[in-house]
Amino acid sequence: MSEQATSGPEVLRRHAEDAFAEELAALAEVDDKPRPTSWRLSPWAVRTYLLGGTLSSGFEVTPKYIGNARLIEIAVATLVTDRALLLLGVPGTAKSWVSEHLAAAISGDSTMLIQGTAGTDESALRYGWNYARLLSDGPSEAAMVPSPMMRAMKEGKIARIEELTRIGADVQDTLITLLSEKTLPVPELDREVQARRGFNVIATANNRDRGVNELSSALQRRFNIVVLPTPATIEEEVDIVTRRVSEHGRTLQLPVEKAPIEEVRRLVTIFRELRDGQTLDGGTRLKSPSGSLSTAEAISVMNHGLSMAGYYGDGQLRAADLAAAITGAVIKDPVQDRVVWVEYLKTVVKERQGWRDLYRACMDVI
């Protein structure tokens, strides 16, 4: 398949460097700040790309991350040094999103990705072999299958590791030599791959996975840990959901692309109250469900609602279009979470002015 075919408009989700190529090019054009070796943009331009802003040329860069700017500055500054970056947080705090955009802005390539699972083995971090060639010709360069990590080291780019703590501890320890010595030994060929300037690693981890595969103290020392929090205010979270839903609507070509701000605010209010265990005014204590009710889940719920409104409704987003998706997001445990959700509906949603439509719609689908 050609390069053009894999990055054209028919692709469901383009890589960040393709989707935001115009912004990256505009930044590169005005970027006169010092750039670390092999970086496509300066740290100043990478920050601007992530946080948004208006360039001297008048070009508007859209924000990719809405939140504490200092966290992005710390993350970018870390990648200039010889320490790797670990983005830590609860599900749905944009860890993978930030990781992808950092790699796109720094290396122009966010695809050197290793997905961490319980089945991830050392070859995913080091290299593998084409066994047909290995058996016929023996160990050789031609028989080797380089990992994304090896490619990033050779090319001086950013490698990404998703869900680091889901990888077994013995495989995690493979990273210690890579991160400290910046060298990948290849004993079968009696040689080694030394990382070029510009190489670094961005890993993500879900802090709810603590205890699955804890990082050793030796490995932790190789990372600078940046914790990405949930949005600090309801206005911030509403802004994030509104922007991302609009982007998804255009990409997915939904009949209804834009969500009414009042429905976004209502959804975000529900998620924040259940997440925090109290109403926004602090007047009522609530039980929290087992799920995370993250910003990412709010975006998915709103996209589902817009799809329902566009294909099975009159194009106007209503409570009935959202009810099933909200209920599905809240109720992960069919017994305990159902009790929490029904209690919230009866004590908060039913009594809140202007929310009776949502109460009836949600009760109908439970």
Long-range contacts (C-beta under 8 A, 24 or more apart in sequence): 12-251, 12-252, 13-251, 15-100, 15-104, 15-110, 15-111, 16-64, 16-100, 16-101, 16-103, 16-104, 16-110, 17-104, 17-108, 17-109, 17-110, 20-49, 20-62, 20-64, 20-101, 20-104, 23-49, 23-59, 23-61, 23-62, 24-49, 24-104, 24-105, 24-108, 26-55, 26-57, 26-59, 26-61, 27-55, 27-61, 27-105, 29-57, 30-55, 30-56, 30-57, 30-59, 36-80, 36-197, 36-198, 37-156, 37-197, 37-198, 38-107, 38-156, 38-157, 38-196, 38-197, 38-198, 38-199, 39-106, 39-107, 39-198, 40-105, 40-106, 40-107, 40-108, 41-105, 41-106, 43-76, 43-77, 43-80, 45-105, 46-76, 46-102, 46-105, 46-106, 47-72, 47-73, 47-76, 49-101, 49-105, 50-76, 50-98, 50-101, 50-102, 50-105, 62-243, 63-243, 64-97, 64-98, 64-101, 65-94, 65-97, 65-98, 65-101, 66-231, 66-236, 66-239, 66-240, 66-243, 67-228, 67-229, 67-231, 67-232, 67-236, 68-229, 68-232, 71-226, 71-227, 71-228, 72-98, 74-224, 74-226, 75-102, 75-226, 76-102, 78-224, 78-226, 79-106, 79-158, 79-200, 79-202, 81-224, 82-182, 82-200, 83-179, 83-222, 83-223, 83-224, 84-179, 84-200, 84-201, 84-202, 84-203, 84-222, 84-223, 84-224, 85-200, 85-201, 85-202, 85-203, 85-223, 85-224, 85-226, 86-164, 86-202, 86-203, 86-204, 86-205, 86-223, 86-224, 86-225, 86-226, 87-202, 87-203, 87-204, 87-205, 87-226, 87-228, 88-204, 88-205, 88-206, 88-207, 88-225, 88-226, 88-227, 88-228, 89-206, 89-207, 89-227, 89-228, 89-229, 89-230, 90-206, 90-207, 90-208, 90-230, 90-292, 90-294, 91-206, 91-208, 91-292, 91-294, 91-296, 92-230, 92-292, 92-294, 92-295, 92-296, 92-297, 93-228, 93-229, 93-230, 93-294, 93-295, 94-228, 94-295, 94-296, 95-204, 95-205, 95-206, 95-228, 96-162, 96-204, 98-228, 99-160, 99-162, 99-202, 99-204, 100-160, 102-158, 102-202, 103-157, 103-158, 103-160, 103-202, 106-157, 106-158, 106-198, 107-152, 107-157, 107-158, 107-198, 109-157, 109-158, 110-158, 110-160, 111-148, 112-148, 112-149, 112-151, 112-152, 112-157, 112-158, 112-159, 112-160, 113-148, 113-159, 113-160, 113-161, 113-162, 114-147, 114-148, 114-149, 114-159, 114-160, 114-161, 114-162, 115-162, 115-163, 116-161, 116-162, 116-163, 116-164, 116-165, 116-166, 116-167, 117-163, 117-166, 117-167, 118-166, 118-167, 118-168, 120-166, 120-167, 120-168, 120-171, 121-171, 122-171, 122-174, 123-147, 124-149, 124-171, 125-149, 125-171, 125-174, 125-175, 125-178, 126-150, 126-174, 126-184, 127-184, 127-186, 139-188, 139-189, 140-189, 141-189, 144-186, 144-189, 149-178, 149-184, 149-201, 150-184, 150-193, 152-195, 152-199, 152-201, 153-178, 153-182, 153-184, 153-193, 153-194, 153-195, 153-196, 153-199, 154-193, 154-196, 155-196, 155-198, 155-199, 156-195, 156-196, 156-197, 156-198, 156-199, 157-198, 157-199, 158-198, 158-199, 158-200, 158-201, 158-202, 159-199, 159-200, 159-201, 159-202, 160-201, 160-202, 160-203, 160-204, 161-201, 161-202, 161-203, 161-204, 162-203, 162-204, 163-204, 163-205, 163-206, 163-209, 164-203, 164-204, 164-205, 164-215, 165-205, 165-206, 165-209, 165-210, 165-212, 165-213, 165-214, 165-215, 166-209, 166-212, 166-213, 167-213, 168-213, 169-213, 169-214, 169-216, 172-213, 172-215, 172-216, 172-219, 173-216, 173-218, 173-219, 175-201, 175-219, 175-222, 176-216, 176-218, 176-219, 176-222, 179-219, 179-222, 179-223, 180-222, 208-292, 230-275, 230-294, 230-295, 231-295, 234-265, 234-268, 234-269, 234-272, 234-280, 237-268, 237-272, 237-295, 237-298, 238-264, 238-265, 238-268, 240-295, 240-299, 241-267, 241-268, 241-295, 241-298, 241-299, 241-302, 244-299, 245-299, 245-302, 245-303, 245-306, 248-299, 248-303, 249-303, 249-306, 252-303, 252-307, 254-303, 254-306, 254-307, 254-310, 255-306, 255-309, 255-310, 255-311, 255-315, 256-306, 256-307, 256-309, 256-310, 256-315, 256-317, 257-306, 259-302, 259-305, 259-306, 259-317, 260-317, 263-302, 263-305, 263-317, 263-322, 264-302, 266-355, 266-358, 267-298, 267-301, 267-302, 267-322, 267-326, 268-298, 270-326, 270-344, 270-349, 271-295, 271-297, 271-298, 271-329, 273-344, 273-348, 274-330, 274-340, 274-344, 279-348, 284-347, 284-348, 286-340, 286-343, 286-344, 286-347, 286-348, 287-339, 287-340, 287-343, 287-344, 288-340, 289-330, 289-331, 289-332, 289-333, 289-336, 289-337, 289-340, 289-341, 290-332, 290-333, 290-336, 290-337, 291-329, 291-330, 291-332, 291-337, 293-329, 293-330, 297-329, 298-329, 300-325, 300-329, 301-325, 301-326, 301-329, 318-357, 318-361, 319-357, 319-358, 319-360, 319-361, 319-362, 320-357, 320-361, 320-364, 322-358, 322-361, 323-358, 323-361, 323-362, 323-364, 323-365, 324-365, 326-362, 327-362, 327-365, 327-366, 338-366, 341-366, 342-366
